[in-house]
């Protein structure tokens, strides 16, 4: 019975380096959330009428495509209920001004719009789209690097591995409050400018810098 044949090969030569791709994205809109409170009769069972009243107030506030949170109904005085919910929408930057006063003016008897909150961060769908494009950009860079290293060393190189990730310290996304929160394990997004809604310069469009970091290993191609 013949013994199995083991072929020992020398460890492959490697080139390890890091590639960073970045893009600055102008913020075209902001996410506005506003609490809504209604006092309604317990005999009011027509949900469409409540919806009409709420959307009418929100349209007076900002004409946008509003989405509602789960509606809560709590007992108030005898014969009445307090209905509460939160409405939010993405609105153009030009609409982000004097929000507290506009919410107060849009309120009516029995229906109150509370203090609005603004989030200037880019939506996750947009972040994911940009991250996808940046990964493709990194791959194209690596292909060019393979050709460069081959010319410099006189050897052919193949891609051994690519590890996409976020740069430490930049792996969080800044919110309108000046803090940072994690996006995902790939993209990092750092706000370049965020304006407070009550500031005199509110409405000025800001931007966010989106970036992808890739740890690349090239290995010497074997014949």
Helices and strands as residue ranges (DSSP letters): E 14-26, E 29-41, H 47-61, E 67-68, E 72-75, E 80-92, G 93-95, H 99-106, E 111-113, E 117-119, H 124-153, E 157-165, E 172-174, E 180-182, E 187-191, E 207-220
